[in-house]
């Protein structure tokens, strides 16, 4: 872990990342790609030491309240004390300014800040997003080794539901010949339905690979799935988009499951929903 003072924090769409790099160890991580220019060891997380101050300054200058998004590139709940202190300070700032939050994480450490999420949700929009890739806990330990398992993330979603906080699940990626099965789709969508999630984001049954992330992924295939790297190389070459042969069938199954359980399924709709600020009136929460 090392510190760096950032020059800015919020992007044009009010998204932020309070750190660069990660310790979760997910074998498919796109953030390892060279195009993002993380010029330090990926596990040596760079923490933006002045992130709370930058956020405070940015929100002071906002003419209108907004929804802040975080976690698109780097999980805000990487288990480093300084990082956890930063995300809590940022949540306090968001809460104080009456803004909303759409926060993405694979970690149950977010429950530590449940009090702030509830407070934000009373005044504005609070959305908690998490990624689910496999219903098989043993497989989860292989492809996402240093973060809490799928069942624990499901329990976190249930806790958010219990406290009136909307949740969205990213069902991705699906690694061909590993987790692109009907059994897995049924298991994951069952978790989502039972947890009462608002929506599911899924770009298809497949994954992305590019320079940097591909190298790491193939290294882990050799380590955990001997012989599978050559199958990928022969079938996909250097393609960026890697689509499972099961894509059409499993996407039909997923859409049908979402329709059955009234789960919103649509990338554009969900991103629009997450980005629109909604101010709540006093007493509105009691209606839910």
C-alpha positions, 0 to 999 in steps of 0.5 A: 500500500502506498499514498498519492495525492490526487489532482481530482476525484469526480469524473464527468459522470460523478464517478470516483475511485478512491484507490488504484489497484486491488488485493481481491485477486480475482483472476478475470479482473479487467482493471489489470489491463494495461490501458488503465496505466496502473504503473505500480504492482497491482496489489500494492494499492495506491490510496488517494490520501486526499480523496475526502477533501477533494470530494468535499470541495467538488460537492461544495461547487455543485449547483445541483445535488447528484448521485456519486458512483464508486467502485467501477475500477477499484473496490472501495472496500479493499481491506486496508485500514487507511482505505476503509477510513477514506470511504467512510469519510467520503460517505460522511461527506455525501451524507452531509451534502444530501447527495445520493450514492451508487456504491459497488463492492464485492466485500461484506465490509460495506456493512460496517458503514450501514449506518451511513448508507441508511442515513443517505437513503433517508434523504436521497438515493442509496444503491448498493451493487455487488458482483456475483459470478458463481454459486459454487463456493469452492469455485469462488475461492479459486476465481475470487480468492481474497474476498468474501464468498457468494453466500456472504454477498447474498447475506449482505444483499439481504441485509440491505433489503431489510433496511430498505436499500435498493440493490443491483447485482452485476452477474459477470463475468462468465468464464467459458468452460468454468462457470457458464452453466445452467446450474450456475445461472439458476443458482445465482438468479435464485440468490438475486430473487430471494434477496429482492434485488432491484436489478441485474446487470449482465452484458452476456455470458462471457468475459473480456480479455485484453493486454495485461488482464489476459496474461494474468488470467492465463497464468491462473488458468495454468495454475488451477485449470491445467490445459484450459489456456490452450483451449482459450488460445485456439478458440478466441485468439487475442479477442477482446470479447469472449463469448460462451457457446451457451450465451443465447440459451443462458441469456434467455433463461436469465431474462425469463427468471428476471421477468418472473421475479420482477427484477429489472433487466436492462443495462441502459435502464439500470444505469439511467436509474443509478444516475438520476438524483431523487430527493426523498421527502420526510417520512417517505421511507415509512411507505416501504 
